[in-house]
Amino acid sequence: MTGLYLSLLIVGLTTFIIAIFGNVDHDFSHDFGHDFHGDHGDTDHPGLFSLRTISALFAGFGVAGLCATLLLDWGIGGQLFLGFATGFGLAALTYGIMRFFYSQQAGAVTDSSELVGRSAIVTTGVGDQGIGECKVENKHYTFREKNGLKLQPNEVAKVVESEVGLLIVEKV
């Protein structure tokens, strides 16, 4: 059993580190054919069965199993109980922390076409790619100037169109 616990610990910890620092987090909720979010599509909160929560469960199970085996000298029943309790506890803690961080993010308007006609203040000037960042109603968006002008920070523009993930603005 020690090999199993050690394997789960290594796989869980490695996957968790990659998911955190590699900014990767697959949500397995949709893979199970269920929608655990309560909506369809992208959400503003983490999935219950995300890569981070599952890897935390594996790592918690592995470390608790090793401790129950090597330090406490418990039998298989105690090892499994402690492993599952620690794994699910760590997964729940990870989910709670991720949910907190998601709640701190600024929510974006779902339909950016609602922003057409509104004023935008440039926060990051247009770079070599013709893309910049602006603020509309205290939310930040990526934009492109309609006529190819290089807008500078604090300039005001008007939103004239919206595309997926991009606002088209025109200098005022």
C-alpha positions as CSV (number, residue, x, y, z in Angstrom):
1,M,0.0,0.0,0.0
2,T,2.9,2.3,0.6
3,G,3.7,2.3,-3.1
4,L,0.1,3.2,-3.9
5,Y,0.1,6.1,-1.4
6,L,3.4,7.4,-2.7
7,S,2.3,7.2,-6.3
8,L,-1.0,9.1,-5.5
9,L,1.0,11.7,-3.6
10,I,3.5,12.2,-6.5
11,V,0.9,12.3,-9.2
12,G,-1.5,14.5,-7.3
13,L,1.2,17.0,-6.2
14,T,2.8,17.1,-9.6
15,T,-0.5,17.6,-11.4
16,F,-1.6,20.3,-8.8
17,I,1.7,22.2,-9.3
18,I,1.3,22.1,-13.1
19,A,-2.3,23.2,-12.8
20,I,-1.4,26.1,-10.6
21,F,1.8,27.4,-12.2
22,G,1.0,26.3,-15.7
23,N,-2.4,28.1,-15.5
24,V,-4.1,24.9,-16.6
25,D,-7.3,23.7,-15.1
26,H,-9.6,21.3,-16.9
27,D,-13.1,21.0,-15.6
28,F,-14.2,17.4,-15.7
29,S,-17.8,18.3,-14.8
30,H,-18.9,18.3,-18.5
31,D,-17.0,15.0,-19.1
32,F,-19.4,13.3,-16.7
33,G,-22.3,14.5,-18.7
34,H,-23.6,16.7,-15.9
35,D,-23.6,20.4,-15.4
36,F,-22.4,20.9,-11.8
37,H,-22.2,24.7,-12.3
38,G,-26.0,25.3,-12.6
39,D,-25.5,27.0,-16.0
40,H,-24.2,26.2,-19.5
41,G,-21.0,27.4,-20.9
42,D,-18.2,29.5,-19.2
43,T,-18.8,30.3,-15.6
44,D,-17.6,32.7,-13.0
45,H,-16.8,30.0,-10.5
46,P,-14.6,26.9,-10.5
47,G,-15.9,23.4,-11.3
48,L,-16.4,20.9,-8.5
49,F,-14.5,18.3,-10.6
50,S,-11.6,20.4,-11.8
51,L,-8.1,19.2,-12.3
52,R,-7.0,21.2,-9.2
53,T,-9.6,19.6,-6.8
54,I,-9.0,16.1,-8.1
55,S,-5.2,16.4,-7.8
56,A,-5.6,17.8,-4.3
57,L,-7.7,14.8,-3.4
58,F,-5.1,12.4,-4.7
59,A,-2.2,14.3,-2.9
60,G,-4.2,14.4,0.3
61,F,-5.1,10.7,0.1
62,G,-1.5,9.8,-0.6
63,V,0.1,11.8,2.2
64,A,-2.5,10.7,4.8
65,G,-2.1,7.1,3.7
66,L,1.7,7.3,4.0
67,C,1.4,8.9,7.5
68,A,-1.2,6.3,8.6
69,T,1.1,3.5,7.4
70,L,4.6,4.7,8.3
71,L,4.0,7.0,11.3
72,L,0.9,5.7,13.0
73,D,1.2,2.0,12.0
74,W,-2.6,1.8,11.4
75,G,-4.3,-1.1,9.6
76,I,-5.8,-0.9,6.1
77,G,-9.2,0.3,7.4
78,G,-7.6,3.2,9.3
79,Q,-5.3,4.1,6.4
80,L,-8.2,4.2,3.9
81,F,-10.4,6.2,6.3
82,L,-7.7,8.8,7.0
83,G,-6.7,8.9,3.3
84,F,-10.3,9.5,2.1
85,A,-11.0,12.0,4.9
86,T,-7.9,14.0,4.3
87,G,-8.2,13.8,0.5
88,F,-11.8,15.0,0.4
89,G,-11.0,17.7,3.0
90,L,-8.1,19.0,1.0
91,A,-10.2,18.9,-2.2
92,A,-13.0,20.9,-0.4
93,L,-10.4,23.4,0.9
94,T,-8.9,23.8,-2.6
95,Y,-12.4,24.2,-4.1
96,G,-13.2,26.8,-1.5
97,I,-10.0,28.8,-2.1
98,M,-10.6,28.7,-5.9
99,R,-14.2,29.8,-5.4
100,F,-13.0,32.7,-3.3
101,F,-10.4,33.8,-6.0
102,Y,-13.0,33.5,-8.7
103,S,-15.4,35.7,-6.7
104,Q,-12.7,38.4,-6.5
105,Q,-12.4,38.6,-10.3
106,A,-14.3,41.4,-12.1
107,G,-17.2,40.1,-13.9
108,A,-17.3,40.8,-17.6
109,V,-20.5,41.8,-19.5
110,T,-21.6,38.6,-21.1
111,D,-22.8,40.3,-24.3
112,S,-20.2,43.0,-25.2
113,S,-22.6,44.4,-27.8
114,E,-24.3,46.1,-24.9
115,L,-21.1,48.3,-24.7
116,V,-21.6,49.8,-28.2
117,G,-22.0,53.6,-27.9
118,R,-20.3,53.8,-24.5
119,S,-17.1,55.7,-23.7
120,A,-13.9,53.9,-23.2
121,I,-10.8,55.2,-21.4
122,V,-7.5,53.7,-22.7
123,T,-5.5,52.1,-19.9
124,T,-2.8,50.5,-22.0
125,G,-1.8,52.1,-25.3
126,V,-2.0,50.4,-28.6
127,G,1.1,48.3,-29.3
128,D,2.7,47.0,-32.4
129,Q,-0.1,44.4,-32.9
130,G,-2.7,47.2,-33.0
131,I,-4.3,46.0,-29.7
132,G,-4.7,47.8,-26.4
133,E,-6.7,47.7,-23.2
134,C,-9.4,50.1,-22.2
135,K,-11.8,50.5,-19.3
136,V,-15.6,50.7,-19.9
137,E,-17.7,51.1,-16.8
138,N,-14.9,50.1,-14.5
139,K,-14.2,46.8,-16.4
140,H,-11.2,46.2,-18.5
141,Y,-11.4,45.0,-22.1
142,T,-9.1,44.4,-25.0
143,F,-9.6,46.7,-27.9
144,R,-8.5,47.6,-31.5
145,E,-8.9,51.2,-32.9
146,K,-11.2,51.1,-35.9
147,N,-9.0,53.4,-38.1
148,G,-5.7,51.9,-37.0
149,L,-4.8,54.9,-34.8
150,K,-2.3,54.5,-32.0
151,L,-4.2,55.5,-28.8
152,Q,-2.3,56.4,-25.7
153,P,-3.2,55.8,-22.0
154,N,-6.0,58.1,-20.7
155,E,-7.3,59.0,-24.2
156,V,-11.1,58.6,-24.6
157,A,-12.6,56.5,-27.3
158,K,-16.1,55.4,-28.2
159,V,-17.1,51.7,-28.6
160,V,-18.4,51.3,-32.1
161,E,-18.5,47.5,-32.5
162,S,-17.8,44.3,-30.6
163,E,-16.3,41.1,-31.7
164,V,-15.6,37.9,-29.7
165,G,-13.1,39.0,-27.0
166,L,-12.4,42.4,-28.6
167,L,-14.0,45.8,-28.7
168,I,-13.6,48.0,-31.7
169,V,-13.3,51.7,-30.6
170,E,-12.9,55.0,-32.4
171,K,-11.0,57.9,-31.1
172,V,-13.3,60.8,-29.8
